[in-house]
Amino acid sequence: MHYSLLVLCLTALRAEQIHGRVTDGRSGEALAKVEIKCRESGEFARTGSDGRFTLDIGNAACTLRIATVGYRPVTQKVEGATELDVALMPDTMTKSEAVQVSAGPFATETADSVSLAGNELRNLSSVLADDPLRAIQSLPGVTAQNDFQSQFALRGAGFARVGMLVDGVLLHAPFHAVVGDATDASITNFQGEILETANLILGPIPSQFSDRTGGILDLETRDGNASGLKFRINAGIAAVGGSAEGKLGDKGTWLVAARQSYLQYLLDRLTTEPGLAFEYRDVQAKAAYALTPHHHFSLLLMDGVSSLNRNSVASTLGLNSLDTSSFNSTTAIATWRYTPNATWIVTNRVAYLRERYGEKNKTPSPLEQGFYGEWAWYGGAAKQWGGFGSTDFGGTFRRIREDGYADKLFTPPTPASLLDQFRGSGTLGGFYGRQSWKFKKRLRLEAGARSDWHSGPQPQVVSPYASLTADAWKGGSITASWAQAAQFAEVSQLTSILGRPNLLPERSSQAQLTVQQMFGESTRLRVDVYDRLDRDLIFQPLYDPRFLNAVVFSGNLLAPLQNSQRGYGKGAEIFLQRRSANRLSGWVSYAYAVSRVHDGVLNLSEAIRVRFKELSACLRQLSLDVDDQSKRPVRVRLGSAGAWILRAEKRRHVSFDQFQPTTFAGVSADGFSDQQGFREEEDSIDAVRGGDEYHQLLEHDFR
């Protein structure tokens, strides 16, 4: 009897316990080492590898704070023993997506794409500065010319053929540039801090994307923090940036980010060549508001300014040497999203893009000036048919205006010579439709097409798309996809004194076979084999100087633009990746590619051939969480985000086998006919470690 009373007394005095599980709100994966702390008593617990925890809270009410590095903290009040199931969202994800749990970390990807999301995008973008394109350069199939340019080639296709979209809007030249040419850009004019996901479509291009033939980089921005005020400061090698975010009333959020370079000061002290004072700054702002549960509105503004000043060495510059330059780009995107029910979603976007650039010499006289302006509308609707498939359709309308010129100066009284001049406008439009079907949960078929037109004399083009996926065995799938794509000439090319209004749109046909094997939810092995055929590529075949059979061909600066090239790109990629919120995340990949371009005007049997091999590895950054026991906890992240690349490239520059005599723009190629030319080959092996920057992140959360 006394023993039973003692047991009852001990039971009454025993502290009550809270049991629960913490998961990643995006992938549903269990999160380990998450701290669950009671503010009143100071008691805390950490989750195990299965995401579960047990916390003793006594007999009083308790306010729990559930937090870990890289995720938005959650605060919840409990009274007594209870069971909790908590989903934490990465701090780069929008708060509104907390109710959406994907079916694994790769659920947002298709067989034709590779994505970076959340902290992956933020960590890998920190190389010289916060540049999201540096993160993309670490992916398989992507090659960058050097560490000083953001642009990249995708499976042998140049960046001009890769569409870069932000919130569904195709951008023109979103770079901090020395001049208005995207090939001279050094860094993107917006930070990775504002991005939520980056989806790179390497293979056949789906029907909703237009006016690009090489691939698509689809970037989505995130909303601000709906929990309260929050700011971040990030200092890189070349710039310092920061962001602030918070609530906008009860139904909205706001986000502001800005960046200022100090690269000009570093170059002034480190470079052996003076006069490289390159400076850039940018700002991004986004407001999002839910007018009703069915209507969501957002406004994104981005503005960037870059400049170069070489006044310190003006005395050594020639008459046509660049002394000062400036480039300014502004983008505004308004998005309205309507969800009448759980199966329908309608999206409309209106965008305005503006770019201004200029170059001057030391006198100062203009060398080059230009303007680009665009109004655009993008609309689409999607319907889900339960578990059987989906239908989506939409259209685009773009009004573009360009104006610019480039001069070659001479000593007075000789007048300047016009190198290029363009001025005009054009309208591009198109519409698309796509249908997907699911058969017995093991077979998925998708088919679609789009039609695009131009206000000039260019022909209307139709681009079909088809994809078939079979879940052939446990954890394994095979996908075969094929598509055609078209890209119209720029207005600056159609109206240039070097171009002509009837330049044909560039075309490509792409096919890809993908085999993927999943090892659990977090690890996969993927093999891609692809083939892309290109035709009607725009080029200036008589522009470059050449040396052939002891005869110098000096080239022609006024060589006309023509649809003179065709070629192909084919290869294979092997991709082993682990994406997890716990322990190791990253990938190891191997890529082999062959690209070839043939010029029909010069009748070159082999114009450019490139064989490319790449072995790369990328590991995710490690983080630490520090709590100073104050009302404003400080989070410090130290580490390194890096990608190791071993690249072997064999480049056959030029091979003249059959050069037929012809004359263009008053330049004769006589003497080059039926002559066996030269073959120049170059082998190179580079070992590069990209994305290697040690940085410290200071973050305050105000509650």
C-alpha positions as CSV (number, residue, x, y, z in Angstrom):
1,M,0.0,0.0,0.0
2,H,2.8,2.5,0.9
3,Y,4.7,1.5,-2.3
4,S,1.6,2.3,-4.4
5,L,1.3,5.8,-2.8
6,L,5.0,6.5,-3.4
7,V,4.6,5.6,-7.1
8,L,1.6,7.9,-7.4
9,C,3.5,10.8,-5.7
10,L,6.5,10.4,-8.0
11,T,4.2,10.4,-11.1
12,A,2.5,13.6,-10.0
13,L,5.9,15.3,-9.5
14,R,7.3,14.1,-12.9
15,A,7.9,16.9,-15.4
16,E,5.6,16.9,-18.4
17,Q,7.2,16.2,-21.7
18,I,6.8,17.5,-25.3
19,H,7.4,15.1,-28.1
20,G,7.7,16.0,-31.7
21,R,9.4,15.8,-35.1
22,V,10.9,18.6,-37.2
23,T,11.1,18.4,-41.0
24,D,12.2,20.4,-44.0
25,G,9.2,22.3,-45.2
26,R,10.3,22.1,-48.8
27,S,11.4,18.4,-49.1
28,G,9.7,16.8,-46.1
29,E,13.1,15.4,-45.0
30,A,13.8,15.0,-41.2
31,L,16.1,17.7,-39.8
32,A,18.8,16.8,-37.3
33,K,20.4,19.0,-34.7
34,V,17.5,21.5,-34.5
35,E,17.3,23.3,-31.2
36,I,14.0,23.4,-29.4
37,K,14.2,25.8,-26.4
38,C,11.7,26.9,-23.8
39,R,12.0,30.6,-23.2
40,E,10.6,30.5,-19.7
41,S,12.7,27.7,-18.2
42,G,15.7,27.7,-20.5
43,E,15.4,24.0,-21.0
44,F,16.3,22.8,-24.5
45,A,16.6,19.7,-26.6
46,R,18.0,18.9,-30.1
47,T,16.5,16.6,-32.7
48,G,18.1,13.3,-33.6
49,S,18.8,12.0,-37.1
50,D,15.2,11.1,-37.5
51,G,14.1,14.6,-36.6
52,R,12.5,13.6,-33.3
53,F,12.9,15.2,-29.9
54,T,11.7,15.1,-26.3
55,L,11.7,18.1,-24.0
56,D,10.9,18.3,-20.3
57,I,9.0,21.6,-19.6
58,G,7.7,21.1,-16.1
59,N,4.1,21.8,-15.3
60,A,3.9,25.4,-16.5
61,A,3.1,26.8,-20.0
62,C,6.0,27.2,-22.3
63,T,6.9,29.3,-25.3
64,L,9.0,27.2,-27.7
65,R,11.5,28.6,-30.2
66,I,12.5,26.0,-32.8
67,A,15.5,27.1,-34.9
68,T,18.6,25.9,-36.8
69,V,21.0,27.5,-39.2
70,G,19.6,28.2,-42.7
71,Y,16.0,28.0,-41.7
72,R,13.4,30.4,-40.5
73,P,12.7,30.0,-36.7
74,V,9.3,29.1,-35.5
75,T,7.8,30.2,-32.2
76,Q,4.9,28.2,-30.6
77,K,3.2,28.3,-27.3
78,V,2.3,25.1,-25.6
79,E,0.6,24.1,-22.3
80,G,1.4,20.7,-20.8
81,A,2.4,17.6,-22.6
82,T,1.7,17.5,-26.3
83,E,2.9,16.1,-29.7
84,L,4.3,18.6,-32.3
85,D,4.9,18.2,-36.0
86,V,6.9,21.2,-37.2
87,A,8.0,22.1,-40.8
88,L,10.8,24.6,-41.0
89,M,11.2,26.6,-44.2
90,P,14.7,27.6,-45.6
91,D,15.3,31.3,-45.0
92,T,15.6,31.8,-48.7
93,M,12.0,30.5,-49.3
94,T,8.8,32.4,-49.2
95,K,6.7,32.1,-46.1
96,S,3.6,31.3,-48.2
97,E,5.1,28.1,-49.3
98,A,5.2,26.6,-45.8
99,V,2.1,24.6,-46.6
100,Q,3.7,23.0,-49.7
101,V,5.8,20.0,-49.0
102,S,7.5,18.5,-52.0
103,A,7.9,14.8,-52.6
104,G,11.6,14.9,-52.0
105,P,14.5,17.3,-52.6
106,F,14.4,16.8,-56.4
107,A,10.7,17.1,-56.9
108,T,10.9,20.5,-58.6
109,E,13.2,19.3,-61.4
110,T,12.4,17.6,-64.7
111,A,14.5,15.3,-66.7
112,D,15.7,18.2,-68.8
113,S,16.7,20.5,-66.0
114,V,19.0,20.9,-62.9
115,S,18.1,23.2,-60.1
116,L,19.7,25.1,-57.2
117,A,17.5,26.1,-54.3
118,G,17.6,27.7,-50.9
119,N,21.0,27.8,-49.3
120,E,22.7,26.0,-52.3
121,L,22.1,29.0,-54.5
122,R,23.3,31.5,-51.8
123,N,26.4,29.6,-50.8
124,L,27.7,28.9,-54.3
125,S,27.0,32.4,-55.6
126,S,29.6,33.9,-53.3
127,V,32.8,33.9,-55.4
128,L,34.0,37.4,-56.1
129,A,30.7,38.8,-55.0
130,D,27.1,37.7,-54.6
131,D,26.6,36.6,-58.2
132,P,24.0,33.9,-58.9
133,L,25.5,33.1,-62.3
134,R,28.7,31.9,-60.5
135,A,26.6,29.3,-58.8
136,I,25.2,28.2,-62.1
137,Q,28.7,27.8,-63.5
138,S,29.4,24.9,-61.2
139,L,26.6,22.8,-62.7
140,P,27.4,20.0,-65.2
141,G,27.2,21.0,-68.9
142,V,28.0,24.6,-68.1
143,T,31.4,26.1,-69.1
144,A,32.6,29.6,-68.2
145,Q,35.3,31.5,-70.2
146,N,37.1,32.8,-67.1
147,D,36.5,34.0,-63.5
148,F,35.8,37.6,-64.6
149,Q,32.7,37.0,-66.6
150,S,29.3,35.9,-65.5
151,Q,28.2,34.6,-68.8
152,F,28.6,30.9,-69.6
153,A,28.2,28.4,-72.5
154,L,25.6,25.6,-72.2
155,R,26.5,22.4,-74.0
156,G,28.5,24.4,-76.6
157,A,25.8,27.1,-77.1
158,G,26.9,30.6,-76.3
159,F,25.2,32.8,-73.7
160,A,23.4,34.9,-76.3
161,R,21.4,31.7,-77.0
162,V,20.5,31.0,-73.4
163,G,17.4,32.7,-72.0
164,M,17.7,34.2,-68.6
165,L,14.4,34.8,-66.9
166,V,13.5,36.5,-63.6
167,D,10.0,35.8,-62.4
168,G,9.0,34.5,-65.8
169,V,10.3,37.6,-67.7
170,L,13.1,37.2,-70.3
171,L,15.9,39.7,-69.5
172,H,18.1,41.3,-72.1
173,A,21.5,42.2,-70.5
174,P,21.2,42.2,-66.7
175,F,24.9,42.8,-66.0
176,H,27.3,45.3,-64.7
177,A,29.1,45.9,-67.9
178,V,31.9,48.1,-69.3
179,V,29.8,48.8,-72.5
180,G,26.4,47.8,-73.6
181,D,27.5,44.4,-75.0
182,A,26.6,41.5,-72.8
183,T,29.9,39.7,-73.7
184,D,31.8,42.4,-71.8
185,A,29.8,42.0,-68.6
186,S,31.5,41.1,-65.4
187,I,28.8,40.4,-62.8
188,T,25.0,40.2,-62.7
189,N,23.3,43.4,-61.5
190,F,21.2,41.6,-58.8
191,Q,22.1,39.6,-55.8
192,G,21.5,35.9,-55.2
193,E,20.1,37.0,-51.8
194,I,16.7,37.9,-53.5
195,L,16.4,34.5,-55.3
196,E,14.4,31.5,-54.1
197,T,15.2,29.0,-56.8
198,A,17.3,28.7,-60.0
199,N,16.2,26.1,-62.6
200,L,18.6,25.4,-65.5
201,I,17.0,23.7,-68.5
202,L,19.9,22.1,-70.4
203,G,17.9,19.9,-72.8
204,P,14.9,20.3,-75.1
205,I,13.2,23.6,-74.2
206,P,9.5,23.3,-73.0
207,S,6.8,25.2,-74.9
208,Q,6.2,28.0,-72.3
209,F,9.7,29.5,-73.1
210,S,10.4,31.5,-76.2
211,D,13.1,33.3,-78.3
212,R,16.1,31.2,-77.2
213,T,17.6,28.0,-78.8
214,G,20.4,27.0,-76.4
215,G,18.8,26.6,-73.0
216,I,16.8,28.4,-70.3
217,L,17.9,29.7,-66.8
218,D,14.6,30.3,-64.9
219,L,15.1,32.4,-61.7
220,E,12.4,33.0,-59.1
221,T,12.6,35.7,-56.5
222,R,11.4,35.2,-53.0
223,D,9.1,37.2,-50.8
224,G,10.1,38.9,-47.6
225,N,9.9,37.6,-44.1
226,A,6.3,37.6,-42.8
227,S,7.4,36.9,-39.2
228,G,9.0,40.2,-38.5
229,L,11.9,42.5,-39.3
230,K,15.1,40.9,-40.3
231,F,18.3,42.1,-41.9
232,R,21.6,40.6,-43.2
233,I,25.0,42.0,-44.1
234,N,27.3,40.1,-46.4
235,A,30.9,41.1,-47.2
236,G,32.6,39.4,-50.1
237,I,36.0,39.9,-51.9
238,A,34.7,42.5,-54.3
239,A,31.6,44.1,-52.7
240,V,29.6,44.6,-49.6
241,G,25.9,44.0,-49.6
242,G,22.9,43.9,-47.3
243,S,19.2,43.2,-47.2
244,A,16.3,44.0,-45.0
245,E,12.8,42.4,-45.0
246,G,9.6,42.3,-43.0
247,K,5.8,42.4,-43.0
248,L,3.7,44.8,-45.0
249,G,0.5,45.1,-43.0
250,D,-1.2,41.8,-42.2
251,K,-1.2,40.3,-45.7
252,G,2.0,41.4,-47.3
253,T,5.8,41.4,-47.1
254,W,8.6,43.6,-48.4
255,L,12.2,42.9,-49.3
256,V,15.1,45.4,-50.1
257,A,18.6,44.5,-51.0
258,A,21.6,46.7,-52.1
259,R,25.2,46.2,-53.0
260,Q,28.2,48.5,-53.4
261,S,31.6,47.4,-54.9
262,Y,35.0,48.2,-53.6
263,L,36.6,46.3,-56.4
264,Q,38.0,49.6,-57.8
265,Y,40.1,50.1,-54.6
266,L,41.4,46.5,-54.8
267,L,42.4,46.8,-58.4
268,D,44.1,50.1,-57.7
269,R,46.3,48.4,-55.1
270,L,46.8,44.9,-56.6
271,T,47.0,45.2,-60.4
272,T,50.2,46.0,-62.2
273,E,48.3,48.0,-64.8
274,P,46.9,51.3,-63.5
275,G,43.7,52.9,-64.6
276,L,41.2,50.0,-64.0
277,A,38.8,51.8,-61.7
278,F,35.7,49.7,-62.3
279,E,32.8,50.4,-59.9
280,Y,29.3,49.0,-59.6
281,R,26.3,49.3,-57.4
282,D,22.7,48.0,-57.5
283,V,19.5,47.8,-55.6
284,Q,16.5,45.4,-55.6
285,A,13.1,45.8,-54.0
286,K,10.1,43.6,-53.9
287,A,6.7,44.0,-52.3
288,A,4.1,41.2,-52.2
289,Y,0.5,41.5,-51.0
290,A,-2.4,39.1,-50.9
291,L,-5.4,41.2,-51.7
292,T,-7.7,38.2,-51.1
293,P,-7.1,34.5,-50.5
294,H,-7.4,34.1,-54.3
295,H,-5.6,37.2,-55.6
296,H,-1.9,37.8,-55.0
297,F,0.0,40.8,-56.3
298,S,3.8,41.5,-56.3
299,L,6.1,44.2,-57.7
300,L,9.8,43.7,-58.3
301,L,12.2,46.6,-59.1
302,M,15.9,46.2,-60.0
303,D,18.4,48.9,-60.9
304,G,22.1,48.6,-61.5
305,V,24.8,51.1,-62.4
306,S,28.4,50.4,-63.4
307,S,31.2,52.6,-64.7
308,L,34.9,52.6,-65.7
309,N,37.2,55.5,-65.2
310,R,40.8,55.5,-66.7
311,N,41.6,59.2,-66.2
312,S,44.7,58.3,-64.2
313,V,46.3,57.0,-67.4
314,A,44.6,59.3,-69.9
315,S,47.9,60.6,-71.2
316,T,48.9,57.1,-72.5
317,L,45.6,56.4,-74.2
318,G,45.0,56.6,-78.0
319,L,42.3,58.5,-79.8
320,N,40.0,55.4,-79.9
321,S,41.0,54.0,-76.5
322,L,38.3,53.8,-73.9
323,D,38.7,56.3,-71.1
324,T,35.3,56.4,-69.4
325,S,32.2,54.2,-69.7
326,S,28.8,53.8,-68.0
327,F,26.0,51.3,-68.1
328,N,22.7,51.5,-66.4
329,S,19.9,48.9,-66.5
330,T,16.4,49.1,-64.9
331,T,13.8,46.3,-64.7
332,A,10.3,46.5,-63.3
333,I,8.0,43.4,-63.1
334,A,4.4,43.4,-61.8
335,T,2.8,40.0,-61.3
336,W,-0.8,39.2,-60.6
337,R,-1.7,35.6,-59.7
338,Y,-5.3,34.4,-59.4
339,T,-6.2,31.0,-58.0
340,P,-10.0,30.5,-58.2
341,N,-9.8,27.0,-56.7
342,A,-7.3,24.3,-56.0
343,T,-7.1,23.1,-59.6
344,W,-6.7,26.4,-61.5
345,I,-4.0,29.1,-61.5
346,V,-3.9,32.2,-63.8
347,T,-0.8,34.4,-63.9
348,N,-0.2,37.7,-65.7
349,R,3.0,39.7,-65.8
350,V,3.7,43.1,-67.1
351,A,7.4,44.2,-67.4
352,Y,9.5,47.2,-68.4
353,L,13.2,46.9,-69.3
354,R,15.5,49.8,-70.0
355,E,19.3,49.9,-70.7
356,R,21.6,52.9,-71.4
357,Y,25.3,52.7,-72.1
358,G,28.1,54.9,-73.4
359,E,31.8,55.1,-74.0
360,K,34.1,58.1,-74.3
361,N,37.7,58.7,-75.1
362,K,40.1,61.0,-73.3
363,T,39.1,64.2,-75.2
364,P,36.2,63.3,-74.3
365,S,34.4,62.3,-77.5
366,P,31.8,59.6,-77.8
367,L,33.0,56.2,-79.1
368,E,29.8,54.3,-78.6
369,Q,26.3,55.0,-77.2
370,G,23.2,52.9,-77.1
371,F,19.7,52.5,-75.7
372,Y,17.4,49.4,-75.2
373,G,13.8,49.6,-74.1
374,E,11.1,46.9,-73.9
375,W,7.5,46.6,-72.7
376,A,6.4,43.0,-72.3
377,W,3.3,41.0,-71.2
378,Y,3.5,37.3,-70.2
379,G,0.3,35.4,-69.4
380,G,-0.6,31.8,-68.7
381,A,-3.1,29.5,-67.1
382,A,-2.8,26.0,-65.7
383,K,-5.4,23.4,-64.9
384,Q,-4.8,20.2,-62.8
385,W,-6.8,17.2,-63.7
386,G,-6.4,15.4,-60.4
387,G,-3.8,12.7,-60.7
388,F,-4.3,12.2,-64.4
389,G,-2.4,15.1,-65.8
390,S,-2.5,18.9,-66.4
391,T,-3.1,21.5,-69.1
392,D,-1.4,24.8,-69.4
393,F,-1.5,27.5,-72.1
394,G,-0.6,31.2,-72.5
395,G,1.1,33.8,-74.6
396,T,3.7,36.6,-74.8
397,F,3.8,40.1,-76.3
398,R,7.0,42.2,-76.4
399,R,7.5,45.7,-77.9
400,I,11.3,46.5,-78.3
401,R,13.1,49.6,-79.3
402,E,16.9,50.0,-79.8
403,D,19.0,52.9,-80.8
404,G,22.8,53.2,-80.9
405,Y,26.0,53.7,-82.9
406,A,29.8,53.1,-82.7
407,D,32.5,55.4,-84.3
408,K,36.1,55.1,-85.2
409,L,37.8,58.5,-84.7
410,F,40.6,60.1,-86.6
411,T,42.8,63.2,-86.1
412,P,40.9,66.3,-87.3
413,P,40.1,67.4,-89.9
414,T,39.5,63.7,-90.9
415,P,35.8,62.9,-90.0
416,A,34.9,59.9,-87.9
417,S,34.1,56.6,-89.6
418,L,30.9,54.9,-88.7
419,L,31.5,51.3,-87.5
420,D,27.8,50.5,-86.7
421,Q,24.5,52.3,-86.4
422,F,21.1,51.0,-85.7
423,R,17.7,52.5,-84.8
424,G,14.3,50.9,-84.9
425,S,11.6,49.0,-83.1
426,G,10.0,45.6,-83.4
427,T,7.1,43.5,-82.0
428,L,7.4,39.9,-81.0
429,G,4.4,37.7,-80.0
430,G,3.5,34.1,-79.5
431,F,1.3,31.6,-77.8
432,Y,1.7,28.1,-76.5
433,G,-0.3,25.1,-75.3
434,R,0.8,22.0,-73.4
435,Q,-0.9,18.8,-72.2
436,S,0.5,16.1,-69.9
437,W,-1.0,12.7,-69.1
438,K,-0.2,10.0,-66.4
439,F,-0.9,6.4,-67.1
440,K,-1.0,3.9,-64.1
441,K,1.5,6.0,-62.2
442,R,4.4,4.6,-64.2
443,L,4.1,6.3,-67.5
444,R,4.0,10.1,-68.1
445,L,3.5,11.7,-71.5
446,E,3.8,15.4,-72.3
447,A,3.3,17.2,-75.6
448,G,3.0,20.8,-76.6
449,A,3.8,23.4,-79.2
450,R,4.2,27.2,-79.5
451,S,3.9,29.6,-82.4
452,D,5.9,32.9,-82.6
453,W,5.9,35.8,-85.0
454,H,7.8,39.0,-85.6
455,S,6.6,42.3,-86.9
456,G,9.3,42.3,-89.6
457,P,9.5,40.2,-92.7
458,Q,10.7,37.2,-90.7
459,P,8.6,34.0,-91.1
460,Q,6.3,32.7,-88.4
461,V,7.8,29.8,-86.6
462,V,6.3,26.7,-84.9
463,S,8.2,24.9,-82.2
464,P,6.9,21.5,-81.0
465,Y,7.8,19.7,-77.8
466,A,7.4,16.0,-76.6
467,S,8.5,14.0,-73.6
468,L,7.9,10.5,-72.4
469,T,8.9,9.2,-68.9
470,A,8.7,5.6,-67.7
471,D,9.3,4.4,-64.2
472,A,10.9,1.3,-65.4
473,W,12.1,-0.2,-62.0
474,K,12.2,0.6,-58.4
475,G,13.7,4.0,-57.9
476,G,14.7,4.2,-61.6
477,S,13.2,6.1,-64.6
478,I,14.0,6.7,-68.3
479,T,13.0,9.9,-70.1
480,A,13.2,10.6,-73.8
481,S,12.5,14.2,-74.9
482,W,12.6,16.2,-78.1
483,A,11.9,19.8,-79.0
484,Q,12.5,22.5,-81.6
485,A,13.2,26.2,-80.7
486,A,13.6,29.5,-82.5
487,Q,15.3,32.8,-81.8
488,F,14.7,36.0,-83.7
489,A,17.4,38.4,-84.5
490,E,17.9,41.5,-82.2
491,V,16.3,44.8,-83.4
492,S,19.9,46.1,-83.3
493,Q,20.9,43.5,-85.9
494,L,17.8,43.9,-88.1
495,T,18.2,47.7,-88.3
496,S,22.0,47.8,-88.3
497,I,24.0,49.1,-91.3
498,L,25.7,45.7,-91.1
499,G,22.5,43.7,-91.0
500,R,19.3,43.5,-93.0
501,P,15.6,43.4,-92.1
502,N,15.1,39.9,-93.5
503,L,17.6,38.0,-91.3
504,L,16.1,34.6,-90.6
505,P,15.4,33.4,-87.0
506,E,18.0,30.9,-85.6
507,R,16.7,27.4,-85.2
508,S,17.6,24.4,-83.2
509,S,16.4,20.8,-82.7
510,Q,17.3,19.0,-79.5
511,A,16.9,15.4,-78.3
512,Q,17.9,13.9,-75.0
513,L,17.8,10.6,-73.2
514,T,17.9,10.6,-69.4
515,V,18.3,7.6,-67.1
516,Q,18.0,8.3,-63.4
517,Q,18.4,6.0,-60.3
518,M,17.3,7.2,-56.9
519,F,19.1,5.9,-53.7
520,G,16.6,6.8,-51.1
521,E,15.1,10.3,-51.2
522,S,18.3,12.3,-51.0
523,T,20.8,10.7,-53.5
524,R,20.5,10.1,-57.2
525,L,22.6,9.0,-60.1
526,R,21.7,10.6,-63.4
527,V,23.0,10.1,-66.9
528,D,22.1,12.4,-69.8
529,V,22.9,11.8,-73.5
530,Y,22.0,14.6,-75.8
531,D,22.2,15.8,-79.4
532,R,21.4,19.4,-80.6
533,L,21.4,20.5,-84.3
534,D,21.7,24.2,-85.1
535,R,21.0,26.2,-88.3
536,D,20.7,29.7,-89.6
537,L,23.0,31.0,-86.9
538,I,23.8,34.8,-87.3
539,F,27.5,35.6,-87.9
540,Q,29.9,37.9,-89.6
541,P,32.0,35.5,-91.7
542,L,34.3,38.1,-93.3
543,Y,34.9,40.1,-90.1
544,D,37.9,38.2,-88.6
545,P,41.4,38.5,-90.0
546,R,43.0,35.2,-91.1
547,F,46.3,33.8,-92.4
548,L,46.1,31.3,-95.2
549,N,48.8,29.8,-97.4
550,A,51.2,32.7,-96.7
551,V,48.4,35.2,-97.7
552,V,47.0,37.6,-95.2
553,F,43.3,38.2,-95.2
554,S,42.9,41.4,-93.1
555,G,39.2,41.1,-92.4
556,N,36.5,43.7,-92.8
557,L,35.1,45.8,-89.9
558,L,32.0,46.4,-92.0
559,A,31.4,42.7,-92.8
560,P,27.6,42.0,-93.1
561,L,25.6,39.9,-90.7
562,Q,24.3,36.7,-92.3
563,N,22.6,33.4,-91.4
564,S,25.8,31.7,-92.4
565,Q,26.4,29.0,-89.8
566,R,25.1,25.7,-88.9
567,G,26.4,23.0,-86.5
568,Y,25.8,20.6,-83.7
569,G,26.5,19.9,-80.1
570,K,26.4,16.4,-78.6
571,G,27.7,14.6,-75.6
572,A,27.0,12.8,-72.3
573,E,26.9,13.8,-68.6
574,I,27.1,11.7,-65.5
575,F,25.8,13.3,-62.3
576,L,25.9,11.9,-58.8
577,Q,24.2,14.1,-56.3
578,R,23.1,14.2,-52.7
579,R,20.8,16.9,-51.5
580,S,20.0,16.8,-47.9
581,A,19.4,19.1,-45.0
582,N,21.7,17.0,-42.8
583,R,25.3,16.1,-43.2
584,L,26.9,16.0,-46.7
585,S,25.3,17.7,-49.7
586,G,26.8,18.2,-53.1
587,W,27.6,16.4,-56.3
588,V,30.3,14.9,-58.5
589,S,29.9,15.0,-62.3
590,Y,31.6,14.2,-65.5
591,A,30.8,15.7,-68.8
592,Y,32.0,15.0,-72.3
593,A,30.9,17.2,-75.2
594,V,31.7,17.8,-78.9
595,S,30.6,20.9,-80.7
596,R,31.1,21.8,-84.4
597,V,30.2,24.9,-86.4
598,H,30.2,25.1,-90.2
599,D,30.1,28.4,-92.1
600,G,28.2,28.2,-95.4
601,V,29.3,31.6,-96.8
602,L,33.0,30.7,-96.6
603,N,32.2,27.1,-97.4
604,L,34.4,25.8,-94.6
605,S,34.1,22.1,-94.0
606,E,35.2,22.6,-90.4
607,A,35.0,26.0,-89.0
608,I,35.2,25.4,-85.2
609,R,35.4,22.1,-83.4
610,V,35.7,21.8,-79.7
611,R,36.0,18.6,-77.6
612,F,35.4,19.2,-74.0
613,K,35.8,17.0,-70.9
614,E,35.1,18.1,-67.4
615,L,35.2,16.4,-64.0
616,S,33.8,18.5,-61.2
617,A,32.9,18.2,-57.6
618,C,31.0,20.5,-55.4
619,L,30.3,20.3,-51.6
620,R,27.9,22.5,-49.7
621,Q,29.1,24.9,-47.1
622,L,29.2,24.0,-43.4
623,S,27.5,26.3,-40.8
624,L,27.6,27.0,-37.1
625,D,24.8,28.5,-35.0
626,V,25.8,30.7,-32.0
627,D,23.3,32.0,-29.4
628,D,24.4,34.8,-27.2
629,Q,21.5,34.2,-24.8
630,S,20.2,37.7,-25.5
631,K,16.9,38.9,-26.9
632,R,18.5,39.4,-30.2
633,P,20.2,36.1,-31.1
634,V,23.2,36.4,-33.5
635,R,23.8,33.8,-36.1
636,V,27.3,33.5,-37.5
637,R,28.1,31.3,-40.5
638,L,31.7,30.5,-41.3
639,G,32.9,28.2,-44.1
640,S,33.8,27.8,-47.7
641,A,31.6,27.0,-50.7
642,G,33.7,25.6,-53.5
643,A,33.5,23.7,-56.7
644,W,36.6,21.8,-57.9
645,I,36.8,21.4,-61.7
646,L,39.3,19.4,-63.8
647,R,38.8,20.4,-67.4
648,A,40.4,19.0,-70.5
649,E,39.7,20.8,-73.8
650,K,40.8,20.1,-77.4
651,R,40.0,23.0,-79.6
652,R,40.4,22.9,-83.4
653,H,40.3,26.6,-84.2
654,V,40.0,26.7,-88.0
655,S,40.3,24.2,-90.8
656,F,40.1,25.4,-94.5
657,D,39.4,22.5,-96.8
658,Q,37.3,24.1,-99.6
659,F,37.3,27.9,-99.6
660,Q,35.4,29.1,-102.7
661,P,36.2,32.6,-104.2
662,T,33.5,35.1,-103.4
663,T,33.1,38.8,-102.8
664,F,31.1,40.5,-100.0
665,A,31.0,44.3,-99.2
666,G,33.8,45.0,-101.6
667,V,36.2,42.5,-100.0
668,S,37.5,39.9,-102.4
669,A,38.5,36.4,-101.2
670,D,40.2,35.5,-104.5
671,G,43.3,33.4,-104.1
672,F,41.8,31.3,-101.4
673,S,39.9,28.9,-103.7
674,D,40.4,25.1,-103.7
675,Q,43.4,25.3,-101.5
676,Q,44.2,22.9,-98.8
677,G,44.4,25.0,-95.7
678,F,46.0,24.7,-92.3
679,R,44.8,22.9,-89.2
680,E,45.7,24.4,-85.9
681,E,45.0,22.3,-82.8
682,E,45.5,23.2,-79.2
683,D,45.2,20.9,-76.1
684,S,44.8,22.3,-72.7
685,I,44.1,21.0,-69.2
686,D,43.0,23.3,-66.5
687,A,42.5,22.6,-62.8
688,V,40.2,25.2,-61.3
689,R,38.7,25.7,-57.9
690,G,35.8,28.0,-58.3
691,G,33.5,29.5,-55.8
692,D,36.2,29.5,-53.1
693,E,35.4,32.4,-50.8
694,Y,35.6,32.5,-47.0
695,H,33.0,34.8,-45.6
696,Q,31.1,35.7,-42.5
697,L,27.4,36.3,-42.3
698,L,25.9,38.4,-39.5
699,E,22.1,38.1,-39.1
700,H,19.7,39.6,-36.6
701,D,16.2,38.3,-36.0
702,F,13.8,40.8,-34.2
703,R,10.8,39.3,-32.6
